[in-house]
Amino acid sequence: MDAQSSFRDVLIQSGHLISTGIDGLYGRGRIFEEIVSGLEAQVTEAGRQDGAEVMRFPPAIARQDFEISGYMKSFPDLAGTIHSFCGDERAHQRLICEMVDGNDWTSQQKATDLVLTPAACYPLYPVVARRGNLAPEGHLVDVYSYCFRHEPSLDPARMQMFRQREYVRLGTAEQVLEFRETWLRRGREIVERLLLPMEIDIANDPFFGRAGRLMSDAQREQRLKFELLVPVNDATKPTACVSFNYHMDHFGEAWNLHDWEGRLAHTACVGFGMERLTLALLRHHGTDISGWPRELRTLFWGNA
């Protein structure tokens, strides 16, 4: 049994994760959710002084907006579309027959106008763009959502459905780069309070195919993405628990989003992987929270 599946089994046996029979898809237990809530509070407090607009979206976006984002050009293997039955009674009978015969009944469904959200920030760009040009100071959004990535795995830190808490900055290149530097410091401070080992390193997204390798190289060379890494399953391959991303004017161009002078807006985001940070805490401090350091138990549960 490898380290990934071993840790997953421990989490399931201790009630922190609930098996659904699908790799990468889990329910969460009470303590797990209490830890997530405590992490949310830490991230909220770190950004409280900034006055971000709060936006909360369901874990689905309009297919049209998804297409505009360019996600399928870069990550077609991770995307998840939403299909539904759209036929008449006769088609319904064919669907039932396929199920009874043990055949693939999904051929009786059609794609809807919805796609599962791949990243928490994606729904906000078209919303902000429809408001017109940004103010001179730009804009800041606090967004939180379940996200989907089709990458089934035995690694509990690589879930198919997971939560991202993000702050997203829109404005000039100078404004968004200053934001990223601020959150590089704040992200480190948050994880230091969690008493976790960590490092911050240049990273790249898992772009698809031969062209994707060139995009990954360019992303690293331009230092567009940093990740805060914490060992969860393997100390030699630590897990990205927080990401710091500068998108340049990609989303500005995609959604015709402009700054106050009419130039394409630049964007950046900091994203906290809530499940991954929770797993890191359970890995390093133990699945029995009664054994956690006192300062951590106070941080999450007060004097209880």
Backbone bond lengths (Angstrom), bond angles and torsions (degrees), N, CA, C in turn:
res aa  C-N    CA-C-N  psi(-1)  N-CA   C-N-CA  omega(-1)  CA-C   N-CA-C  phi
1 M - - - 1.468 - - 1.529 109.22 -
2 D 1.349 117.34 127.65 1.454 119.63 -178.10 1.522 110.43 -81.84
3 A 1.355 114.96 173.10 1.466 120.07 -175.22 1.516 111.84 -64.29
4 Q 1.336 117.36 -34.14 1.457 120.54 -177.71 1.522 111.30 -65.54
5 S 1.344 116.42 -53.21 1.453 119.46 -178.18 1.515 111.27 -69.28
6 S 1.340 117.84 -32.00 1.459 121.04 177.50 1.522 111.32 -62.85
7 F 1.326 117.44 -47.07 1.461 120.99 179.08 1.523 110.26 -64.90
8 R 1.319 117.07 -40.16 1.456 120.80 177.61 1.528 110.58 -59.13
9 D 1.325 117.16 -44.27 1.465 120.81 -179.55 1.520 111.05 -63.15
10 V 1.328 116.59 -40.38 1.465 120.26 178.01 1.524 110.30 -62.17
11 L 1.333 117.06 -42.87 1.466 121.48 179.79 1.525 111.52 -63.29
12 I 1.333 116.79 -38.95 1.462 120.86 178.89 1.526 110.44 -70.29
13 Q 1.332 116.89 -43.83 1.461 120.51 -179.23 1.530 112.11 -64.27
14 S 1.336 115.85 -31.83 1.469 119.59 -179.45 1.524 112.43 -86.81
15 G 1.333 117.89 -1.77 1.450 121.85 175.58 1.513 114.96 84.52
16 H 1.321 117.64 5.35 1.464 119.40 178.91 1.521 111.76 -75.47
17 L 1.329 116.53 -36.78 1.462 121.54 173.15 1.521 108.75 -117.38
18 I 1.324 115.80 151.21 1.458 122.54 -179.68 1.528 107.79 -120.00
19 S 1.318 116.23 119.26 1.460 121.00 -177.17 1.524 110.83 -68.14
20 T 1.336 115.75 138.78 1.470 121.28 173.39 1.527 111.24 -110.20
21 G 1.329 116.44 -3.26 1.454 120.32 -175.59 1.513 113.70 87.55
22 I 1.331 117.45 -2.09 1.468 122.96 178.04 1.521 108.08 -116.20
23 D 1.324 116.73 127.03 1.463 120.30 179.54 1.523 110.22 -60.64
24 G 1.322 115.93 127.45 1.457 120.62 176.92 1.512 114.88 87.11
25 L 1.329 117.95 3.50 1.466 121.54 178.12 1.526 108.34 -124.93
26 Y 1.341 115.80 114.78 1.455 120.73 -173.03 1.522 111.58 -134.92
27 G 1.327 114.38 151.42 1.452 120.07 161.79 1.519 108.32 -83.93
28 R 1.327 115.92 168.16 1.458 121.01 -179.27 1.528 109.62 -123.62
29 G 1.326 116.34 140.81 1.450 121.27 177.96 1.520 112.46 -84.76
30 R 1.349 116.58 176.12 1.462 121.99 -174.77 1.524 111.81 -61.20
31 I 1.327 117.61 -48.70 1.466 119.84 -177.53 1.526 110.80 -64.05
32 F 1.318 116.32 -40.74 1.465 120.27 178.00 1.526 110.17 -56.38
33 E 1.328 116.13 -46.33 1.465 119.96 -178.78 1.525 111.92 -69.15
34 E 1.309 118.06 -33.08 1.461 119.97 175.77 1.523 111.28 -65.40
35 I 1.326 116.22 -37.16 1.470 119.68 176.57 1.522 110.06 -66.24
36 V 1.329 116.79 -44.23 1.463 120.15 177.37 1.528 110.56 -57.90
37 S 1.330 117.17 -43.61 1.467 120.67 179.05 1.520 111.15 -61.62
38 G 1.331 116.57 -39.53 1.463 119.71 177.43 1.515 112.43 -65.18
39 L 1.321 116.76 -38.14 1.459 120.44 176.79 1.527 110.93 -65.88
40 E 1.333 116.20 -41.45 1.461 119.79 176.82 1.525 110.25 -55.82
41 A 1.322 116.01 -43.53 1.465 120.31 -178.95 1.526 111.14 -63.60
42 Q 1.330 117.21 -37.76 1.460 120.70 178.68 1.530 111.27 -64.99
43 V 1.325 116.36 -43.53 1.466 120.56 179.98 1.528 110.35 -67.80
44 T 1.325 116.59 -40.90 1.461 120.37 177.64 1.521 111.30 -60.00
45 E 1.310 116.53 -45.70 1.459 120.59 -178.03 1.524 111.00 -64.56
46 A 1.336 117.31 -37.72 1.459 120.87 -179.49 1.519 111.76 -63.44
47 G 1.345 117.08 -31.80 1.465 120.17 -177.95 1.512 114.62 -105.24
48 R 1.341 117.56 6.39 1.464 120.42 -172.51 1.517 112.80 -59.60
49 Q 1.329 116.92 -40.23 1.468 121.19 -174.34 1.522 112.96 -69.16
50 D 1.332 118.46 -12.68 1.459 121.23 -172.47 1.526 113.33 -85.57
51 G 1.317 117.78 -15.75 1.464 120.42 178.19 1.512 114.34 67.84
52 A 1.330 117.88 39.71 1.462 120.97 -179.32 1.524 111.33 -68.51
53 E 1.328 116.39 146.59 1.456 120.91 171.21 1.519 108.62 -74.51
54 V 1.314 117.36 131.00 1.459 121.91 -179.55 1.521 109.93 -89.02
55 M 1.320 116.46 126.85 1.467 122.46 174.70 1.522 108.22 -130.38
56 R 1.319 116.38 132.20 1.459 122.15 175.81 1.520 108.77 -126.92
57 F 1.324 116.04 125.22 1.457 121.79 -177.68 1.523 110.09 -119.03
58 P 1.334 117.95 152.78 1.465 120.28 169.92 1.529 108.90 -68.58
59 P 1.338 117.88 163.66 1.471 120.37 -175.52 1.529 113.54 -79.03
60 A 1.327 117.24 43.89 1.463 122.19 175.81 1.522 108.14 -148.51
61 I 1.320 115.55 147.46 1.457 120.62 177.72 1.523 109.10 -129.62
62 A 1.321 115.62 162.15 1.462 120.41 178.13 1.528 109.87 -62.76
63 R 1.311 116.31 135.88 1.462 119.85 -179.38 1.524 111.06 -59.01
64 Q 1.332 117.81 -36.14 1.457 120.59 178.59 1.526 111.15 -61.19
65 D 1.335 117.00 -44.12 1.466 120.05 178.46 1.523 110.87 -66.33
66 F 1.317 116.27 -37.86 1.459 120.70 177.36 1.532 110.71 -60.64
67 E 1.322 116.50 -42.78 1.463 120.45 179.46 1.519 110.99 -64.87
68 I 1.332 116.78 -41.15 1.465 121.12 179.61 1.520 111.07 -63.19
69 S 1.324 117.13 -33.72 1.473 121.35 -175.73 1.520 113.10 -61.68
70 G 1.332 117.64 -25.60 1.454 121.12 -177.37 1.517 113.73 84.77
71 Y 1.339 117.11 9.33 1.464 120.19 -176.11 1.531 112.06 -60.00
72 M 1.326 117.28 -39.57 1.464 119.78 -177.28 1.522 112.66 -67.53
73 K 1.328 117.18 -22.87 1.461 119.76 177.15 1.523 111.17 -71.70
74 S 1.326 116.55 -28.54 1.458 120.59 -173.60 1.522 113.91 -106.96
75 F 1.352 117.57 -33.52 1.459 120.46 -173.03 1.534 111.80 -136.10
76 P 1.325 119.12 53.24 1.475 119.52 -176.91 1.519 112.61 -63.26
77 D 1.323 117.44 -26.88 1.457 121.72 -177.50 1.523 112.96 -75.75
78 L 1.332 117.56 -14.79 1.458 121.12 -177.18 1.527 112.75 -101.23
79 A 1.325 117.20 -14.65 1.462 121.25 -171.79 1.520 112.27 -73.15
80 G 1.336 114.98 151.54 1.459 121.43 176.76 1.519 110.81 -132.80
81 T 1.322 117.48 114.18 1.460 121.20 178.12 1.530 109.52 -92.71
82 I 1.319 116.09 159.63 1.463 121.89 -179.65 1.518 109.05 -108.50
83 H 1.340 115.77 120.93 1.458 122.29 -179.90 1.526 109.69 -112.23
84 S 1.333 115.93 155.66 1.459 120.94 -179.96 1.522 109.62 -149.96
85 F 1.318 114.99 159.23 1.463 120.54 176.06 1.523 109.24 -75.59
86 C 1.311 116.46 127.65 1.470 121.29 -176.45 1.530 111.91 -127.99
87 G 1.336 116.83 15.80 1.461 119.42 -172.99 1.514 114.40 -95.00
88 D 1.343 115.54 -172.34 1.454 122.99 179.26 1.532 109.42 -95.96
89 E 1.341 116.93 -169.63 1.464 121.05 -177.48 1.528 111.68 -63.65
90 R 1.315 115.98 -38.78 1.462 119.02 179.77 1.531 110.64 -64.37
91 A 1.325 116.08 -43.00 1.460 119.91 177.44 1.520 110.82 -64.05
92 H 1.335 116.24 -35.46 1.464 120.20 177.42 1.529 110.87 -62.44
93 Q 1.316 116.69 -40.78 1.456 119.61 178.15 1.528 111.52 -64.19
94 R 1.330 116.48 -38.28 1.472 119.53 176.56 1.523 110.11 -62.76
95 L 1.329 116.53 -40.70 1.464 120.67 179.20 1.523 110.25 -61.63
96 I 1.340 116.98 -47.01 1.464 120.71 -179.44 1.531 110.81 -61.73
97 C 1.336 116.79 -41.56 1.463 120.81 178.86 1.520 111.43 -61.61
98 E 1.325 115.68 -41.65 1.463 119.55 178.26 1.524 110.55 -60.95
99 M 1.343 117.28 -41.81 1.455 120.66 179.37 1.525 111.23 -65.52
100 V 1.334 116.70 -45.36 1.460 121.05 -179.55 1.525 111.10 -61.70
101 D 1.331 116.94 -37.93 1.471 121.46 -179.12 1.519 112.85 -80.88
102 G 1.332 116.23 -3.33 1.464 119.47 179.70 1.508 114.05 76.92
103 N 1.332 116.32 21.08 1.458 121.08 179.90 1.532 110.70 -92.70
104 D 1.321 115.19 176.37 1.467 120.78 179.50 1.528 109.23 -77.78
105 W 1.333 116.81 99.42 1.463 121.81 -177.73 1.528 112.39 -79.64
106 T 1.344 117.67 -10.68 1.467 119.38 -176.42 1.525 112.31 -68.68
107 S 1.330 117.51 -14.93 1.465 119.87 176.99 1.530 111.40 -65.27
108 Q 1.335 116.99 -15.39 1.459 121.49 178.88 1.533 111.78 -88.15
109 Q 1.329 116.86 5.59 1.457 121.21 178.37 1.522 110.61 -107.98
110 K 1.338 115.20 161.36 1.451 121.40 177.70 1.528 109.95 -128.09
111 A 1.324 115.21 154.74 1.462 119.94 177.58 1.523 110.18 -65.31
112 T 1.321 116.10 136.67 1.464 121.43 176.64 1.528 109.09 -93.37
113 D 1.312 116.20 -173.16 1.463 121.46 178.19 1.519 111.89 -87.40
114 L 1.336 117.27 14.74 1.461 121.72 -178.40 1.518 111.09 -119.53
115 V 1.339 115.23 147.89 1.460 123.51 175.31 1.523 107.27 -132.43
116 L 1.329 117.34 142.58 1.455 120.44 177.05 1.523 110.24 -63.69
117 T 1.302 116.89 138.43 1.464 122.27 -175.90 1.524 110.37 -67.62
118 P 1.341 118.83 122.14 1.456 120.64 179.94 1.530 113.93 -86.28
119 A 1.332 116.75 -24.52 1.460 122.06 178.29 1.520 107.79 -150.70
120 A 1.327 116.47 142.43 1.464 120.81 -171.10 1.520 112.90 -59.04
121 C 1.334 117.62 -30.07 1.459 120.36 -174.01 1.525 113.77 -79.45
122 Y 1.330 118.56 -16.50 1.460 119.87 -172.00 1.528 114.65 -58.54
123 P 1.336 120.49 -41.25 1.472 118.62 -177.48 1.520 114.64 -67.84
124 L 1.328 118.23 -20.41 1.473 118.56 -171.67 1.527 113.07 -80.16
125 Y 1.326 119.04 -27.40 1.466 120.26 -174.49 1.528 112.86 -61.79
126 P 1.330 119.58 -48.17 1.479 117.70 178.15 1.522 112.22 -65.51
127 V 1.341 116.90 -31.07 1.471 119.62 178.65 1.521 110.30 -64.33
128 V 1.334 116.74 -47.76 1.467 120.65 -179.56 1.522 110.65 -67.77
129 A 1.328 117.49 -38.26 1.468 120.55 -178.73 1.513 112.02 -62.18
130 R 1.338 117.05 -36.08 1.464 120.10 -179.25 1.533 112.51 -67.52
131 R 1.291 118.34 -14.25 1.465 121.54 179.37 1.524 112.42 -81.30
132 G 1.315 117.46 -12.83 1.462 120.80 -177.50 1.516 111.76 102.14
133 N 1.325 116.61 -169.18 1.463 120.88 -177.18 1.520 111.41 -59.35
134 L 1.315 114.99 149.18 1.453 120.76 177.59 1.524 110.75 -69.07
135 A 1.323 116.14 158.74 1.461 121.45 173.01 1.524 109.13 -70.55
136 P 1.328 118.72 164.13 1.470 120.79 179.73 1.524 113.63 -54.63
137 E 1.342 116.60 -33.69 1.467 119.97 -179.84 1.527 112.71 -82.88
138 G 1.343 116.70 0.70 1.449 119.60 -177.81 1.521 111.16 76.00
139 H 1.335 116.64 -156.11 1.454 119.98 -177.83 1.524 109.39 -149.38
140 L 1.337 114.56 152.89 1.465 122.03 -179.69 1.519 108.51 -134.09
141 V 1.336 116.18 133.07 1.466 121.26 -177.26 1.525 109.77 -128.65
142 D 1.322 115.07 136.83 1.463 124.05 173.22 1.528 106.01 -102.30
143 V 1.338 117.26 116.31 1.460 120.92 -174.69 1.528 109.47 -131.74
144 Y 1.339 116.22 148.25 1.467 121.52 -175.13 1.515 108.01 -149.95
145 S 1.328 116.92 131.76 1.457 118.50 -177.39 1.517 110.45 -163.39
146 Y 1.338 116.07 154.24 1.452 120.58 161.96 1.525 108.06 -68.27
147 C 1.330 116.19 145.03 1.463 122.71 178.71 1.527 109.10 -130.06
148 F 1.325 115.32 160.58 1.465 121.01 -179.39 1.522 110.44 -126.61
149 R 1.318 115.72 134.35 1.471 122.47 170.29 1.532 107.57 -136.90
150 H 1.311 117.32 125.73 1.465 120.33 -178.05 1.524 109.71 -82.10
151 E 1.327 115.38 84.30 1.456 120.76 176.18 1.536 108.42 -145.99
152 P 1.347 117.25 70.79 1.465 120.47 -179.51 1.522 111.27 -56.10
153 S 1.341 115.86 136.45 1.455 120.54 -174.24 1.515 109.75 -155.79
154 L 1.329 115.73 154.15 1.462 121.34 172.64 1.516 111.54 -78.86
155 D 1.308 116.59 -12.52 1.456 122.03 179.53 1.531 108.85 -74.32
156 P 1.337 119.18 115.14 1.462 119.68 -178.84 1.522 113.42 -64.31
157 A 1.334 117.02 -18.10 1.462 120.39 177.81 1.531 112.23 -83.34
158 R 1.315 116.70 -1.90 1.473 120.71 178.63 1.521 108.64 -121.59
159 M 1.337 114.97 72.87 1.458 121.21 -177.51 1.524 110.50 -84.02
160 Q 1.323 115.25 154.80 1.455 119.89 174.95 1.526 111.96 -80.92
161 M 1.325 116.89 -30.80 1.462 122.52 175.81 1.523 107.76 -123.24
162 F 1.324 116.41 121.84 1.463 121.33 -173.17 1.519 108.77 -151.95
163 R 1.328 116.25 168.11 1.459 120.72 -177.22 1.518 111.55 -109.14
164 Q 1.325 115.25 136.79 1.456 122.74 173.12 1.523 109.49 -118.16
165 R 1.314 115.95 130.15 1.463 121.87 170.33 1.519 106.20 -107.39
166 E 1.312 116.83 123.80 1.461 120.55 -174.57 1.519 111.64 -130.66
167 Y 1.323 114.49 149.42 1.458 122.27 160.45 1.524 106.02 -112.31
168 V 1.324 115.73 132.17 1.464 120.97 -176.03 1.526 108.94 -123.21
169 R 1.314 115.80 127.04 1.471 122.13 -179.48 1.510 109.27 -108.02
170 L 1.335 116.00 132.59 1.457 122.49 178.01 1.521 108.15 -124.52
171 G 1.334 117.77 134.79 1.456 120.53 -179.79 1.506 111.28 164.40
172 T 1.308 116.14 -142.66 1.463 121.38 177.54 1.527 109.41 -82.75
173 A 1.326 115.58 166.04 1.463 119.59 178.14 1.523 110.50 -58.02
174 E 1.333 116.58 -40.70 1.460 120.09 -178.62 1.530 110.92 -64.62
175 Q 1.316 116.91 -41.46 1.461 120.73 -179.29 1.523 112.04 -64.73
176 V 1.323 116.57 -44.51 1.462 118.41 -175.49 1.528 111.69 -75.35
177 L 1.335 118.25 -31.60 1.457 119.88 177.01 1.526 110.98 -70.07
178 E 1.330 116.98 -36.39 1.464 119.97 174.91 1.531 110.14 -63.11
179 F 1.325 116.54 -41.11 1.459 121.95 176.22 1.523 110.61 -58.45
180 R 1.327 117.17 -46.04 1.458 119.68 -177.93 1.520 111.17 -63.82
181 E 1.322 117.58 -40.99 1.460 119.99 178.37 1.521 110.87 -62.74
182 T 1.327 116.59 -40.76 1.468 120.34 178.52 1.523 110.73 -60.35
183 W 1.336 116.36 -43.94 1.457 118.96 -176.50 1.524 112.87 -78.95
184 L 1.311 118.59 -22.12 1.465 119.43 170.03 1.531 109.52 -59.70
185 R 1.318 116.31 -41.29 1.473 120.57 177.84 1.524 111.00 -70.82
186 R 1.329 116.64 -46.66 1.465 119.56 -177.80 1.534 111.64 -64.57
187 G 1.325 116.79 -40.42 1.459 119.59 179.47 1.513 111.50 -61.01
188 R 1.319 116.14 -42.21 1.465 120.12 177.26 1.527 110.66 -62.21
189 E 1.333 116.39 -42.41 1.460 120.14 -178.93 1.527 111.48 -63.66
190 I 1.329 117.16 -39.70 1.461 120.32 179.20 1.524 110.37 -62.56
191 V 1.322 117.02 -47.23 1.463 120.49 -176.70 1.523 110.65 -70.70
192 E 1.319 118.11 -30.91 1.465 119.98 173.97 1.524 110.92 -61.83
193 R 1.346 117.38 -39.24 1.466 120.28 177.98 1.530 111.34 -65.93
194 L 1.321 117.05 -23.90 1.454 121.07 178.47 1.528 111.89 -82.82
195 L 1.332 117.06 -1.56 1.473 123.43 177.50 1.531 111.29 58.75
196 L 1.333 115.59 42.94 1.454 121.35 -179.58 1.519 110.70 -110.96
197 P 1.331 118.15 143.00 1.461 120.54 171.86 1.514 109.58 -69.32
198 M 1.334 117.18 145.04 1.462 118.29 -176.22 1.517 110.36 -159.94
199 E 1.312 114.47 165.28 1.453 123.36 169.53 1.521 108.12 -150.88
200 I 1.312 116.86 153.59 1.462 122.03 175.78 1.518 108.25 -113.47
201 D 1.329 116.19 130.81 1.459 119.75 -175.15 1.525 109.71 -142.21
202 I 1.339 115.77 157.13 1.457 121.96 172.50 1.525 108.53 -65.70
203 A 1.328 116.47 142.31 1.462 120.11 -176.62 1.519 110.31 -142.11
204 N 1.315 115.21 179.68 1.469 121.00 174.19 1.514 109.13 -145.67
205 D 1.322 116.13 156.34 1.456 121.54 176.28 1.529 109.94 -78.15
206 P 1.344 118.14 157.72 1.469 121.58 -178.86 1.528 112.12 -81.86
207 F 1.335 117.01 65.48 1.457 120.91 179.80 1.530 110.45 -60.04
208 F 1.322 115.82 147.68 1.459 121.44 -172.77 1.526 111.90 -89.73
209 G 1.332 115.94 141.29 1.459 122.05 168.44 1.517 115.25 78.45
210 R 1.350 114.44 -173.77 1.468 121.03 -177.05 1.521 111.27 -63.87
211 A 1.331 116.67 -44.58 1.463 119.57 177.96 1.523 110.41 -63.13
212 G 1.342 116.12 -31.74 1.452 120.25 179.49 1.509 112.96 -62.30
213 R 1.313 116.98 -33.93 1.466 119.76 178.60 1.521 110.67 -64.65
214 L 1.315 116.64 -37.51 1.461 120.12 176.79 1.522 110.88 -66.74
215 M 1.337 116.18 -39.71 1.459 120.12 178.52 1.517 110.95 -65.88
216 S 1.339 116.74 -38.87 1.458 120.53 178.15 1.521 110.80 -62.80
217 D 1.343 116.02 -43.81 1.462 120.05 178.74 1.522 110.88 -61.83
218 A 1.331 116.75 -43.31 1.463 120.77 -179.57 1.525 110.88 -64.72
219 Q 1.325 116.39 -39.55 1.468 120.82 179.91 1.530 110.78 -61.48
220 R 1.319 116.09 -41.37 1.467 119.79 179.61 1.526 111.15 -71.13
221 E 1.333 116.06 -42.16 1.469 119.33 -179.01 1.524 111.87 -62.30
222 Q 1.343 116.71 -35.37 1.460 120.76 -179.70 1.535 112.73 -88.13
223 R 1.322 116.19 -0.61 1.476 121.87 177.88 1.532 110.82 55.18
224 L 1.334 114.57 48.72 1.459 120.08 -177.77 1.525 112.44 -85.92
225 K 1.321 117.18 -19.89 1.457 120.68 -175.38 1.525 110.44 -134.72
226 F 1.326 114.94 130.00 1.451 121.76 171.38 1.526 108.05 -121.08
227 E 1.323 116.44 151.12 1.457 121.30 176.52 1.518 110.41 -130.56
228 L 1.311 115.66 140.56 1.458 121.61 170.65 1.520 106.94 -93.13
229 L 1.321 116.32 117.43 1.458 123.08 -170.78 1.523 110.93 -107.02
230 V 1.330 115.42 135.69 1.461 122.39 177.12 1.529 107.77 -131.77
231 P 1.338 119.19 131.35 1.464 119.49 175.13 1.526 110.74 -63.35
232 V 1.325 116.95 127.17 1.460 121.46 175.97 1.528 109.31 -119.73
233 N 1.329 116.99 -59.38 1.464 120.22 177.86 1.522 112.71 -99.86
234 D 1.307 116.75 -31.22 1.462 121.11 -170.90 1.520 109.06 -145.22
235 A 1.323 116.19 120.50 1.463 120.35 -178.94 1.521 111.86 -65.23
236 T 1.350 117.25 -26.03 1.462 119.97 -179.17 1.529 111.99 -81.67
237 K 1.335 116.95 -18.92 1.459 121.89 177.63 1.524 108.71 -131.26
238 P 1.338 117.08 74.44 1.467 119.84 -176.88 1.521 111.75 -64.01
239 T 1.311 115.47 159.04 1.462 123.15 -174.22 1.522 110.98 -95.88
240 A 1.333 116.62 137.06 1.463 121.55 175.63 1.521 108.97 -73.28
241 C 1.346 116.39 115.11 1.463 121.54 -178.61 1.525 112.19 -106.31
242 V 1.320 117.00 -23.19 1.462 122.41 176.39 1.524 106.81 -138.80
243 S 1.335 117.35 137.26 1.466 120.44 177.89 1.518 110.11 -123.63
244 F 1.319 115.25 148.31 1.464 122.84 -178.66 1.525 106.34 -127.85
245 N 1.325 116.62 111.63 1.457 120.98 -168.04 1.527 112.28 -124.29
246 Y 1.326 115.34 132.04 1.461 121.85 173.39 1.522 106.94 -110.84
247 H 1.335 116.61 114.98 1.460 121.37 -174.97 1.527 113.02 -90.31
248 M 1.342 116.90 -0.63 1.458 121.76 -171.81 1.540 108.21 55.19
249 D 1.336 119.31 -134.50 1.467 119.73 -177.98 1.531 111.98 -104.07
250 H 1.356 116.21 21.76 1.470 119.57 -177.51 1.519 111.94 -57.43
251 F 1.327 117.56 -51.72 1.465 120.13 -178.43 1.525 111.21 -75.52
252 G 1.319 117.24 -28.48 1.455 119.53 174.16 1.515 111.30 -61.35
253 E 1.324 116.32 -43.28 1.461 120.47 178.52 1.525 111.38 -70.57
254 A 1.329 116.77 -40.52 1.460 120.66 -177.05 1.527 111.37 -60.85
255 W 1.334 117.07 -41.87 1.460 120.18 -175.01 1.524 113.98 -111.64
256 N 1.352 115.88 14.95 1.457 119.10 177.19 1.536 110.45 57.01
257 L 1.311 114.50 46.86 1.461 123.00 -176.39 1.524 108.73 -100.24
258 H 1.340 117.24 124.56 1.461 121.09 -172.20 1.528 111.62 -124.76
259 D 1.332 114.42 153.84 1.456 118.84 174.11 1.531 109.09 -81.44
260 W 1.322 117.40 -175.37 1.471 120.74 -171.89 1.522 112.51 -68.12
261 E 1.341 118.37 -19.67 1.460 122.04 178.18 1.527 112.32 -94.57
262 G 1.340 117.09 3.08 1.454 120.53 177.46 1.515 114.67 89.61
263 R 1.324 117.54 4.77 1.467 120.31 177.05 1.522 109.35 -84.98
264 L 1.325 116.04 154.93 1.453 119.24 177.05 1.522 109.69 -57.33
265 A 1.328 115.55 131.18 1.459 120.32 -179.68 1.522 110.23 -73.75
266 H 1.328 114.92 146.86 1.455 121.96 170.60 1.527 107.97 -99.36
267 T 1.335 116.11 155.49 1.459 120.45 179.42 1.525 110.30 -138.04
268 A 1.323 114.28 154.38 1.465 121.91 174.00 1.517 107.49 -149.04
269 C 1.321 116.41 155.77 1.455 119.82 178.23 1.510 110.33 -144.94
270 V 1.321 114.99 154.14 1.455 122.19 167.32 1.518 106.48 -116.15
271 G 1.317 117.05 129.36 1.455 121.05 -176.75 1.517 111.20 -123.06
272 F 1.331 116.39 126.83 1.455 122.70 177.81 1.529 108.99 -102.29
273 G 1.325 116.17 121.42 1.454 120.79 175.64 1.523 109.35 -81.62
274 M 1.323 117.38 102.90 1.456 120.69 -171.12 1.526 111.74 -66.98
275 E 1.323 117.67 -42.16 1.463 119.45 177.57 1.524 111.22 -65.98
276 R 1.312 117.42 -42.04 1.459 119.62 -177.56 1.528 111.92 -65.40
277 L 1.317 117.16 -41.01 1.463 119.45 177.04 1.524 110.81 -65.08
278 T 1.333 116.79 -38.55 1.466 120.06 177.25 1.520 110.85 -64.12
279 L 1.323 116.83 -43.42 1.460 120.67 177.94 1.531 111.08 -62.88
280 A 1.329 117.00 -38.31 1.458 120.35 178.54 1.532 110.66 -62.43
281 L 1.334 116.27 -41.37 1.464 120.00 177.83 1.531 111.29 -63.54
282 L 1.317 117.09 -42.89 1.462 120.79 179.77 1.520 111.28 -68.74
283 R 1.297 117.52 -32.97 1.465 121.15 178.05 1.530 111.19 -68.90
284 H 1.324 117.09 -46.79 1.465 119.77 -171.52 1.521 113.61 -88.50
285 H 1.333 117.39 -25.90 1.469 119.61 -178.14 1.520 113.14 -110.90
286 G 1.332 116.97 -5.43 1.454 120.27 175.13 1.516 113.06 103.51
287 T 1.328 115.60 150.81 1.460 120.89 179.97 1.521 111.94 -78.61
288 D 1.340 117.50 -14.25 1.468 122.09 174.02 1.526 107.64 -98.00
289 I 1.325 117.14 105.82 1.465 120.29 -172.60 1.520 112.87 -69.03
290 S 1.338 117.71 -13.92 1.468 118.92 177.22 1.522 111.13 -65.79
291 G 1.331 116.92 -19.72 1.450 120.92 178.51 1.515 114.38 -94.15
292 W 1.331 117.09 2.03 1.462 120.29 179.38 1.531 110.49 -68.73
293 P 1.325 117.27 154.00 1.467 119.69 173.89 1.528 111.42 -55.13
294 R 1.341 115.37 144.41 1.458 119.74 -175.37 1.526 112.13 -56.70
295 E 1.345 117.07 -40.54 1.460 118.98 -177.74 1.523 112.30 -63.74
296 L 1.337 116.25 -31.44 1.462 119.06 177.49 1.518 111.32 -73.38
297 R 1.328 117.11 -43.03 1.460 119.67 178.69 1.532 110.85 -62.41
298 T 1.329 115.78 -35.34 1.470 119.06 176.14 1.514 110.97 -68.40
299 L 1.341 116.58 -39.45 1.455 121.44 -179.57 1.530 111.19 -60.77
300 F 1.341 116.58 -39.34 1.457 120.10 -175.27 1.534 113.66 -94.14
301 W 1.330 117.00 -32.61 1.466 118.44 -172.51 1.539 112.77 -126.15
302 G 1.317 117.22 11.22 1.457 119.62 179.39 1.512 111.62 65.53
303 N 1.286 117.76 -137.59 1.463 122.26 -178.73 1.521 113.22 -92.73
304 A 1.342 115.38 5.68 1.468 118.82 -178.22 1.532 111.23 -67.91
